[in-house]
């Protein structure tokens, strides 16, 4: 007879993690004000239960709204339900289980209903690649007119269903298609047992480029790539390996250079999740893989205009690492540092809570249209009391 031992050296911190979760009402990013989880949640094991309850209520109301002819409310409620089911499946304990995939299936179902009611066309597609079919959501700007397009790579706690939001698609508003993918270790690919490695997001990103280049409504000379959170790391690595990408942008930084704070200093949940994404229960093996999670070999290979956006005090991706990467970029480049912000800079105080991705989409359109100088370099400090992006 034997007793199971913790998989990771830091797993004994679970009680501290649960305490912070109870006191802040957040599963991660404890430094940010405001409760995010339902009030009954006092530990990580409770999160999926109560998030899914709220999701079920939203799903029911969405269905009732639809059947009674209120399609606008139905859209909004299906979006809420989809997001809560997505969050619930991300917070399950154990991380991989039939329970998790049941919740994710409900996320997919609500997303499908939302897309049926969307004001523009959204298709689910599977991209051919050497690592297997890559699930993607193809947000189509126009079915007749040629337009620029953007590949979007979500972060480690997200899936292709999360962004862009069909109710407020910042890229679509500016005349661009978006192809959001589940990369290795994410969403449907994780469910199918396709795990993340140091570089197989490059394969996924190249497959996304090839798909877009074949579409008659896409200008293949105007295909950009954008990432959020860990997607900023993967999109940089992809742009270095695929020179046909015409522009690169990212926010909610994971710009790793000398440090890997996300696994070494942040709450243990990050490492627990990512090890499952990598398909390993060996911390030694995982740590060895992470030795290659630095952008040092990649940055100088990037040739397209590049935008980096980060919080001044991001605990997962230190500003000094982002600055080191920015200094090594040889391409036209711009960097935004938001005063007193941490990791999630989606709606920073410096922009009065307005989505930073509106400005990223605007920048992307300018870059894809060739409106940036060839020797362009700008580092902006976006202060809370300034004029936002116009200071």
VOPAGU-2260 file (C-alpha; in pm, 1 decimal, decimal comma):
REM VOPAGU-2260
SITE   aa  ch    i         X         Y         Z
SITE  UNK   A    0       0,0       0,0       0,0
SITE  UNK   A    1     128,1     349,1     -84,2
SITE  UNK   A    2      13,3     708,4     -61,3
SITE  UNK   A    3      26,9     933,2    -368,6
SITE  UNK   A    4     288,7    1206,5    -349,1
SITE  UNK   A    5     248,1    1552,5    -506,3
SITE  UNK   A    6     348,8    1572,5    -873,0
SITE  UNK   A    7     522,9    1909,8    -834,3
SITE  UNK   A    8     747,9    2042,6    -560,9
SITE  UNK   A    9     517,3    2344,6    -518,5
SITE  UNK   A   10     190,5    2147,0    -501,9
SITE  UNK   A   11     203,3    2185,9    -124,1
SITE  UNK   A   12     117,6    2552,5    -180,0
SITE  UNK   A   13    -238,5    2452,0    -270,3
SITE  UNK   A   14    -378,2    2567,9      62,9
SITE  UNK   A   15    -222,4    2912,7      11,3
SITE  UNK   A   16    -367,3    2925,5    -338,5
SITE  UNK   A   17    -714,1    2835,3    -208,7
SITE  UNK   A   18    -686,0    3093,8      69,9
SITE  UNK   A   19    -603,6    3369,1    -179,7
SITE  UNK   A   20    -883,8    3249,0    -402,8
SITE  UNK   A   21   -1131,4    3272,9    -116,2
SITE  UNK   A   22   -1017,7    3618,0      -5,0
SITE  UNK   A   23    -987,1    3777,7    -351,2
SITE  UNK   A   24   -1264,4    3594,3    -534,9
SITE  UNK   A   25   -1027,0    3531,0    -824,0
SITE  UNK   A   26    -870,7    3208,9    -952,6
SITE  UNK   A   27    -560,0    3390,1   -1077,2
SITE  UNK   A   28    -426,3    3746,6   -1094,2
SITE  UNK   A   29    -480,3    3808,7    -723,0
SITE  UNK   A   30    -327,3    4156,4    -748,4
SITE  UNK   A   31    -632,1    4287,2    -938,9
SITE  UNK   A   32    -929,7    4437,6    -756,0
SITE  UNK   A   33   -1279,7    4295,7    -784,0
SITE  UNK   A   34   -1429,0    3951,8    -735,8
SITE  UNK   A   35   -1449,9    3739,3   -1052,3
SITE  UNK   A   36   -1588,3    3406,5    -927,2
SITE  UNK   A   37   -1937,3    3333,6    -787,6
SITE  UNK   A   38   -1950,2    3417,5    -415,8
SITE  UNK   A   39   -1993,7    3054,5    -292,3
SITE  UNK   A   40   -1654,3    2957,4    -440,0
SITE  UNK   A   41   -1401,0    2916,1    -157,1
SITE  UNK   A   42   -1151,4    2680,5    -327,3
SITE  UNK   A   43   -1049,9    2577,9    -677,6
SITE  UNK   A   44   -1248,4    2254,2    -648,5
SITE  UNK   A   45   -1568,5    2457,0    -614,3
SITE  UNK   A   46   -1514,2    2683,9    -915,7
SITE  UNK   A   47   -1642,6    2459,0   -1194,3
SITE  UNK   A   48   -1957,1    2367,9    -998,4
SITE  UNK   A   49   -2074,7    2724,4    -947,6
SITE  UNK   A   50   -1957,4    2863,5   -1281,5
SITE  UNK   A   51   -2144,5    2586,6   -1462,1
SITE  UNK   A   52   -2459,9    2661,4   -1259,6
SITE  UNK   A   53   -2450,0    3022,7   -1378,1
SITE  UNK   A   54   -2377,2    2903,0   -1730,7
SITE  UNK   A   55   -2678,9    2670,3   -1728,3
SITE  UNK   A   56   -2902,7    2961,7   -1624,2
SITE  UNK   A   57   -2769,2    3182,1   -1904,9
SITE  UNK   A   58   -2809,1    2898,4   -2156,3
SITE  UNK   A   59   -3172,1    2844,7   -2051,9
SITE  UNK   A   60   -3251,2    3215,6   -2081,8
SITE  UNK   A   61   -3079,0    3229,0   -2421,1
SITE  UNK   A   62   -3294,5    2944,3   -2548,3
SITE  UNK   A   63   -3611,6    3107,1   -2413,2
SITE  UNK   A   64   -3516,1    3441,0   -2567,5
SITE  UNK   A   65   -3459,8    3274,5   -2903,8
SITE  UNK   A   66   -3786,5    3080,8   -2896,6
SITE  UNK   A   67   -3973,2    3400,3   -2810,2
SITE  UNK   A   68   -3820,2    3595,9   -3095,7
SITE  UNK   A   69   -3571,6    3812,2   -2901,7
SITE  UNK   A   70   -3264,1    3718,9   -3102,7
SITE  UNK   A   71   -3051,7    4005,9   -2972,1
SITE  UNK   A   72   -3090,6    3892,6   -2610,3
SITE  UNK   A   73   -3035,8    3533,7   -2722,9
SITE  UNK   A   74   -2701,0    3629,4   -2879,0
SITE  UNK   A   75   -2584,5    3806,4   -2566,0
SITE  UNK   A   76   -2692,6    3523,7   -2335,8
SITE  UNK   A   77   -2540,5    3249,0   -2551,0
SITE  UNK   A   78   -2214,4    3443,3   -2534,1
SITE  UNK   A   79   -2237,2    3463,7   -2154,2
SITE  UNK   A   80   -2315,7    3092,5   -2128,6
SITE  UNK   A   81   -2034,5    2996,2   -2364,1
SITE  UNK   A   82   -1781,5    3198,2   -2165,2
SITE  UNK   A   83   -1891,7    3060,3   -1828,3
SITE  UNK   A   84   -1883,4    2701,3   -1954,4
SITE  UNK   A   85   -1536,7    2770,5   -2098,0
SITE  UNK   A   86   -1415,1    2906,9   -1764,9
SITE  UNK   A   87   -1576,2    2619,3   -1575,4
SITE  UNK   A   88   -1399,2    2355,3   -1786,1
SITE  UNK   A   89   -1068,8    2535,1   -1732,9
SITE  UNK   A   90   -1102,0    2523,5   -1352,9
SITE  UNK   A   91   -1193,7    2156,9   -1305,9
SITE  UNK   A   92   -1009,3    1934,9   -1057,5
SITE  UNK   A   93    -867,2    1704,4   -1179,2
SITE  UNK   A   94    -765,6    1914,2   -1477,8
SITE  UNK   A   95    -834,1    1638,8   -1733,3
SITE  UNK   A   96   -1155,6    1439,2   -1691,4
SITE  UNK   A   97   -1479,5    1344,7   -1864,2
SITE  UNK   A   98   -1645,9    1610,0   -1648,5
SITE  UNK   A   99   -1421,9    1875,5   -1801,4
SITE  UNK   A  100   -1493,6    1767,6   -2157,6
SITE  UNK   A  101   -1865,9    1758,8   -2085,8
SITE  UNK   A  102   -1849,0    2123,5   -1980,7
SITE  UNK   A  103   -1641,5    2211,0   -2284,4
SITE  UNK   A  104   -1896,8    2042,4   -2510,9
SITE  UNK   A  105   -2159,2    2276,6   -2364,6
SITE  UNK   A  106   -1928,2    2570,2   -2438,3
SITE  UNK   A  107   -1902,7    2452,2   -2799,8
SITE  UNK   A  108   -2279,9    2408,6   -2823,4
SITE  UNK   A  109   -2353,2    2758,7   -2693,3
SITE  UNK   A  110   -2088,9    2903,5   -2924,6
SITE  UNK   A  111   -2251,6    2729,4   -3220,2
SITE  UNK   A  112   -2589,2    2879,5   -3129,0
SITE  UNK   A  113   -2428,7    3222,9   -3093,1
SITE  UNK   A  114   -2267,6    3194,7   -3435,9
SITE  UNK   A  115   -2600,6    3102,7   -3596,4
SITE  UNK   A  116   -2735,7    3434,1   -3467,3
SITE  UNK   A  117   -2425,8    3641,5   -3546,3
SITE  UNK   A  118   -2454,2    3949,4   -3766,3
SITE  UNK   A  119   -2168,3    3821,3   -3982,6
SITE  UNK   A  120   -2066,2    3476,5   -4108,0
SITE  UNK   A  121   -1856,9    3248,4   -3885,0
SITE  UNK   A  122   -1745,1    2903,8   -3998,4
SITE  UNK   A  123   -1583,5    2622,0   -3804,7
SITE  UNK   A  124   -1298,5    2477,9   -4008,7
SITE  UNK   A  125   -1023,6    2221,3   -3962,0
SITE  UNK   A  126    -679,1    2310,0   -4094,1
SITE  UNK   A  127    -455,2    2043,7   -4243,3
SITE  UNK   A  128    -120,6    2004,0   -4067,4
SITE  UNK   A  129     144,7    1745,4   -3988,6
SITE  UNK   A  130      27,9    1735,3   -3625,1
SITE  UNK   A  131    -330,5    1660,8   -3724,0
SITE  UNK   A  132    -641,1    1869,3   -3797,4
SITE  UNK   A  133    -630,1    2208,5   -3627,1
SITE  UNK   A  134    -974,8    2333,4   -3517,2
SITE  UNK   A  135   -1038,6    2697,9   -3597,9
SITE  UNK   A  136   -1315,9    2955,3   -3613,0
SITE  UNK   A  137   -1316,5    3158,7   -3932,3
SITE  UNK   A  138   -1469,9    3503,2   -3872,3
SITE  UNK   A  139   -1544,2    3629,0   -4223,1
SITE  UNK   A  140   -1547,9    4002,6   -4289,0
SITE  UNK   A  141   -1703,5    3975,4   -4634,7
SITE  UNK   A  142   -1786,1    3680,6   -4858,2
SITE  UNK   A  143   -1724,7    3874,8   -5180,8
SITE  UNK   A  144   -1462,2    4144,5   -5123,9
SITE  UNK   A  145   -1089,6    4076,4   -5073,8
SITE  UNK   A  146    -969,7    4193,7   -4731,2
SITE  UNK   A  147    -675,2    4158,2   -4489,8
SITE  UNK   A  148    -681,5    3871,5   -4240,2
SITE  UNK   A  149    -537,7    3795,5   -3896,7
SITE  UNK   A  150    -447,2    3463,8   -3734,2
SITE  UNK   A  151    -531,2    3476,8   -3363,3
SITE  UNK   A  152    -363,8    3251,9   -3103,8
SITE  UNK   A  153    -529,3    3247,4   -2759,0
SITE  UNK   A  154    -354,0    3208,5   -2424,6
SITE  UNK   A  155    -306,3    2894,2   -2217,6
SITE  UNK   A  156    -634,5    2942,7   -2029,1
SITE  UNK   A  157    -834,9    3020,5   -2340,7
SITE  UNK   A  158    -974,7    2858,4   -2652,3
SITE  UNK   A  159   -1077,9    2971,0   -2999,2
SITE  UNK   A  160   -1433,5    3028,1   -2868,6
SITE  UNK   A  161   -1323,4    3311,9   -2640,9
SITE  UNK   A  162   -1183,3    3561,6   -2890,5
SITE  UNK   A  163   -1280,6    3739,4   -3100,3
SITE  UNK   A  164   -1617,9    3807,4   -2946,6
SITE  UNK   A  165   -1875,7    3815,8   -3230,0
SITE  UNK   A  166   -2066,2    4082,0   -3036,4
SITE  UNK   A  167   -1764,7    4316,2   -3047,5
SITE  UNK   A  168   -1506,3    4192,5   -3296,2
SITE  UNK   A  169   -1249,6    4472,6   -3309,0
SITE  UNK   A  170   -1080,7    4335,5   -3621,2
SITE  UNK   A  171   -1405,8    4278,8   -3812,6
SITE  UNK   A  172   -1509,4    4637,9   -3733,0
SITE  UNK   A  173   -1195,6    4750,7   -3915,1
SITE  UNK   A  174   -1243,5    4539,4   -4224,2
SITE  UNK   A  175   -1040,2    4228,8   -4140,5
SITE  UNK   A  176   -1108,7    3857,1   -4133,9
SITE  UNK   A  177    -996,9    3665,5   -3822,5
SITE  UNK   A  178    -899,8    3299,0   -3798,0
SITE  UNK   A  179    -889,9    3195,6   -3430,1
SITE  UNK   A  180    -723,2    2859,4   -3367,7
SITE  UNK   A  181    -692,0    2600,9   -3095,2
SITE  UNK   A  182    -319,6    2536,4   -3093,9
SITE  UNK   A  183    -157,5    2222,7   -2949,5
SITE  UNK   A  184    -261,1    2175,2   -2586,2
SITE  UNK   A  185    -559,9    2407,4   -2623,1
SITE  UNK   A  186    -933,0    2343,3   -2651,0
SITE  UNK   A  187   -1026,2    2068,5   -2892,4
SITE  UNK   A  188    -663,3    1979,8   -2964,9
SITE  UNK   A  189    -602,2    1904,1   -2597,5
SITE  UNK   A  190    -919,9    1696,8   -2589,1
SITE  UNK   A  191    -783,4    1495,3   -2883,2
SITE  UNK   A  192    -448,9    1441,3   -2707,2
SITE  UNK   A  193    -238,9    1678,4   -2919,7
SITE  UNK   A  194      -3,8    1832,7   -2664,9
SITE  UNK   A  195     201,2    2149,7   -2669,6
SITE  UNK   A  196     576,9    2138,0   -2726,3
SITE  UNK   A  197     836,9    2411,9   -2742,2
SITE  UNK   A  198     757,2    2493,5   -3103,1
SITE  UNK   A  199     459,9    2306,2   -3249,1
SITE  UNK   A  200     247,0    2621,0   -3240,9
SITE  UNK   A  201     465,4    2721,0   -3536,0
SITE  UNK   A  202     317,5    2430,0   -3731,3
SITE  UNK   A  203     -33,9    2540,3   -3635,1
SITE  UNK   A  204      33,1    2903,1   -3730,3
SITE  UNK   A  205     177,8    2803,4   -4068,0
SITE  UNK   A  206    -128,1    2587,3   -4135,1
SITE  UNK   A  207    -346,5    2887,4   -4051,5
SITE  UNK   A  208    -149,9    3103,9   -4294,3
SITE  UNK   A  209    -186,5    2845,4   -4571,8
SITE  UNK   A  210    -562,1    2825,1   -4514,2
SITE  UNK   A  211    -603,2    3202,3   -4535,1
SITE  UNK   A  212    -380,1    3237,7   -4840,7
SITE  UNK   A  213    -609,3    2999,9   -5031,8
SITE  UNK   A  214    -925,8    3199,0   -4959,2
SITE  UNK   A  215   -1046,2    3411,6   -5250,8
SITE  UNK   A  216   -1160,5    3685,4   -5012,3
SITE  UNK   A  217    -820,3    3718,0   -4841,2
SITE  UNK   A  218    -536,1    3937,7   -4964,7
SITE  UNK   A  219    -250,1    3693,5   -4908,3
SITE  UNK   A  220       0,6    3979,6   -4886,8
SITE  UNK   A  221    -193,8    4119,2   -4591,7
SITE  UNK   A  222    -206,2    3832,1   -4343,5
SITE  UNK   A  223    -102,3    3919,9   -3989,2
SITE  UNK   A  224     -74,4    3723,6   -3666,1
SITE  UNK   A  225    -186,8    3828,6   -3319,8
SITE  UNK   A  226    -165,2    3662,6   -2979,6
SITE  UNK   A  227    -289,4    3718,4   -2628,0
SITE  UNK   A  228    -110,9    3604,7   -2310,8
SITE  UNK   A  229      85,3    3287,0   -2394,8
SITE  UNK   A  230     -29,0    3352,3   -2750,5
SITE  UNK   A  231     210,0    3649,4   -2757,7
SITE  UNK   A  232     498,5    3404,9   -2712,7
SITE  UNK   A  233     369,1    3159,0   -2972,0
SITE  UNK   A  234     286,7    3431,0   -3226,3
SITE  UNK   A  235     636,3    3579,8   -3198,9
SITE  UNK   A  236     790,4    3237,9   -3248,0
SITE  UNK   A  237     559,4    3180,1   -3546,3
SITE  UNK   A  238     639,8    3515,4   -3708,7
SITE  UNK   A  239    1011,0    3437,4   -3678,0
SITE  UNK   A  240     961,7    3103,9   -3855,1
SITE  UNK   A  241     711,6    3222,0   -4118,4
SITE  UNK   A  242     831,7    3539,5   -4295,5
SITE  UNK   A  243     512,1    3565,1   -4501,9
SITE  UNK   A  244     325,3    3708,6   -4202,8
SITE  UNK   A  245     293,8    4078,0   -4283,4
SITE  UNK   A  246     244,9    4206,8   -3927,4
SITE  UNK   A  247     265,2    4083,6   -3567,8
SITE  UNK   A  248      85,9    4213,8   -3258,8
SITE  UNK   A  249      21,5    4094,4   -2906,1
SITE  UNK   A  250    -100,8    4200,8   -2563,3
SITE  UNK   A  251    -129,8    4051,1   -2213,6
SITE  UNK   A  252     237,0    3967,9   -2230,4
SITE  UNK   A  253     428,5    3643,2   -2223,7
SITE  UNK   A  254     752,5    3784,1   -2360,9
SITE  UNK   A  255    1003,5    3541,5   -2213,6
SITE  UNK   A  256    1374,3    3624,5   -2230,7
SITE  UNK   A  257    1573,2    3546,8   -1914,9
SITE  UNK   A  258    1283,9    3460,0   -1682,4
SITE  UNK   A  259     996,5    3212,9   -1672,3
SITE  UNK   A  260     806,8    3368,3   -1382,6
SITE  UNK   A  261     478,0    3217,9   -1498,1
SITE  UNK   A  262     590,8    2872,4   -1380,7
SITE  UNK   A  263     850,5    2960,7   -1117,1
SITE  UNK   A  264     694,3    3246,9    -917,6
SITE  UNK   A  265     325,2    3274,4   -1011,0
SITE  UNK   A  266      46,3    3069,4    -844,8
SITE  UNK   A  267     101,0    2695,6    -886,1
SITE  UNK   A  268    -214,9    2661,8   -1098,4
SITE  UNK   A  269     -25,6    2789,8   -1406,5
SITE  UNK   A  270     225,5    2507,2   -1391,7
SITE  UNK   A  271     -40,4    2249,5   -1308,1
SITE  UNK   A  272    -240,4    2350,1   -1616,4
SITE  UNK   A  273      53,1    2372,4   -1853,8
SITE  UNK   A  274     191,9    2033,9   -1756,8
SITE  UNK   A  275    -142,2    1882,0   -1857,9
SITE  UNK   A  276    -128,9    2081,1   -2181,4
SITE  UNK   A  277     213,4    1927,1   -2241,0
SITE  UNK   A  278      87,5    1578,7   -2155,1
SITE  UNK   A  279     338,8    1511,6   -1879,6
SITE  UNK   A  280     327,7    1440,3   -1505,6
SITE  UNK   A  281     705,9    1459,5   -1475,3
SITE  UNK   A  282     811,6    1796,9   -1338,6
SITE  UNK   A  283    1171,6    1720,8   -1431,5
SITE  UNK   A  284    1075,4    1651,2   -1792,6
SITE  UNK   A  285     855,2    1961,1   -1805,0
SITE  UNK   A  286    1126,3    2186,9   -1661,3
SITE  UNK   A  287    1366,7    2054,4   -1922,5
SITE  UNK   A  288    1120,8    2142,9   -2199,8
SITE  UNK   A  289    1077,4    2491,4   -2055,0
SITE  UNK   A  290    1448,1    2564,0   -2097,1
SITE  UNK   A  291    1357,3    2637,8   -2459,3
SITE  UNK   A  292    1080,6    2883,0   -2366,7
SITE  UNK   A  293    1289,9    3188,6   -2446,6
SITE  UNK   A  294    1253,3    3413,3   -2749,1
SITE  UNK   A  295    1628,5    3470,9   -2773,5
SITE  UNK   A  296    1669,3    3247,9   -3083,1
SITE  UNK   A  297    1364,7    3401,0   -3253,9
SITE  UNK   A  298    1349,6    3777,6   -3213,9
SITE  UNK   A  299    1612,6    3883,1   -3466,4
SITE  UNK   A  300    1446,2    3662,1   -3732,1
SITE  UNK   A  301    1122,9    3863,7   -3720,5
SITE  UNK   A  302    1101,8    4089,6   -4025,1
SITE  UNK   A  303     744,0    4222,4   -4017,6
SITE  UNK   A  304     616,9    4528,6   -3825,1
SITE  UNK   A  305     572,4    4426,6   -3461,6
SITE  UNK   A  306     360,4    4561,5   -3176,1
SITE  UNK   A  307     412,0    4455,2   -2814,0
SITE  UNK   A  308     174,0    4560,9   -2533,9
SITE  UNK   A  309     235,5    4490,3   -2165,9
SITE  UNK   A  310     152,4    4598,6   -1813,9
SITE  UNK   A  311     416,8    4790,8   -1620,8
SITE  UNK   A  312     410,5    4539,4   -1334,1
SITE  UNK   A  313     313,9    4216,5   -1510,3
SITE  UNK   A  314     418,2    3941,4   -1263,3
SITE  UNK   A  315     411,3    3669,6   -1530,5
SITE  UNK   A  316     625,9    3852,4   -1784,8
SITE  UNK   A  317     864,1    4110,0   -1634,6
SITE  UNK   A  318     900,1    4442,9   -1812,1
SITE  UNK   A  319    1276,3    4397,9   -1835,4
SITE  UNK   A  320    1223,9    4087,5   -2048,2
SITE  UNK   A  321     984,6    4270,6   -2280,1
SITE  UNK   A  322    1235,0    4555,8   -2309,4
SITE  UNK   A  323    1515,0    4311,2   -2391,3
SITE  UNK   A  324    1307,3    4159,1   -2670,9
SITE  UNK   A  325    1204,9    4500,0   -2802,3
SITE  UNK   A  326    1567,2    4613,7   -2815,1
SITE  UNK   A  327    1665,8    4311,1   -3024,7
SITE  UNK   A  328    1388,8    4346,3   -3282,3
SITE  UNK   A  329    1525,9    4457,4   -3618,5
SITE  UNK   A  330    1183,7    4510,6   -3776,4
SITE  UNK   A  331     964,4    4822,5   -3754,7
SITE  UNK   A  332     843,9    4809,4   -3396,0
SITE  UNK   A  333     622,6    4965,1   -3133,9
SITE  UNK   A  334     575,3    4887,6   -2765,1
SITE  UNK   A  335     301,6    4999,3   -2527,6
SITE  UNK   A  336     359,9    4991,6   -2151,3
SITE  UNK   A  337      47,6    5059,3   -1944,4
SITE  UNK   A  338     109,8    5236,3   -1614,3
SITE  UNK   A  339      43,2    5034,0   -1296,7
SITE  UNK   A  340    -116,5    4747,2   -1491,2
SITE  UNK   A  341     -44,5    4379,5   -1432,9
SITE  UNK   A  342     -99,8    4086,5   -1668,9
SITE  UNK   A  343    -459,2    4134,7   -1794,9
SITE  UNK   A  344    -439,4    4467,9   -1980,5
SITE  UNK   A  345    -754,4    4407,5   -2183,2
SITE  UNK   A  346    -935,0    4711,7   -2035,5
SITE  UNK   A  347    -667,7    4928,1   -1868,2
SITE  UNK   A  348    -743,9    5231,1   -1655,5
SITE  UNK   A  349    -529,0    5441,5   -1888,4
SITE  UNK   A  350    -789,8    5380,4   -2161,2
SITE  UNK   A  351   -1087,3    5441,0   -1927,9
SITE  UNK   A  352   -1161,1    5069,5   -1940,1
SITE  UNK   A  353   -1181,8    5064,2   -2320,4
SITE  UNK   A  354   -1055,3    4744,0   -2482,3
SITE  UNK   A  355    -687,7    4762,2   -2575,8
SITE  UNK   A  356    -767,2    4528,1   -2865,6
SITE  UNK   A  357    -950,6    4811,6   -3041,2
SITE  UNK   A  358    -619,0    4993,6   -3065,0
SITE  UNK   A  359    -433,3    4674,3   -3151,7
SITE  UNK   A  360    -677,3    4608,4   -3436,4
SITE  UNK   A  361    -633,8    4967,0   -3557,7
SITE  UNK   A  362    -254,9    4929,3   -3546,9
SITE  UNK   A  363    -277,9    4594,2   -3728,1
SITE  UNK   A  364    -485,0    4745,3   -4008,5
SITE  UNK   A  365    -234,6    5029,4   -4045,6
SITE  UNK   A  366      55,0    4783,4   -4056,3
SITE  UNK   A  367    -113,0    4548,8   -4307,3
SITE  UNK   A  368    -199,0    4844,8   -4531,1
SITE  UNK   A  369     167,6    4949,4   -4532,6
SITE  UNK   A  370     110,0    5274,9   -4348,4
SITE  UNK   A  371     404,6    5238,2   -4107,4
SITE  UNK   A  372     750,4    5373,0   -4198,4
SITE  UNK   A  373    1013,6    5109,6   -4284,2
SITE  UNK   A  374    1241,8    5231,8   -4003,8
SITE  UNK   A  375     974,7    5275,2   -3741,7
SITE  UNK   A  376    1048,2    5253,9   -3367,7
SITE  UNK   A  377     834,3    5381,6   -3081,5
SITE  UNK   A  378     808,5    5289,9   -2712,6
SITE  UNK   A  379     507,0    5442,0   -2539,4
SITE  UNK   A  380     438,2    5470,9   -2167,8
SITE  UNK   A  381      59,1    5498,4   -2139,6
SITE  UNK   A  382      -7,3    5684,6   -1815,1
SITE  UNK   A  383    -332,4    5658,6   -1620,2
SITE  UNK   A  384    -381,1    6035,3   -1620,1
SITE  UNK   A  385    -273,0    6098,0   -1977,4
SITE  UNK   A  386    -444,1    6107,9   -2314,6
SITE  UNK   A  387    -449,2    5732,5   -2369,7
SITE  UNK   A  388    -300,4    5630,9   -2704,3
SITE  UNK   A  389    -285,8    5995,2   -2810,1
SITE  UNK   A  390     -55,7    6128,8   -2539,4
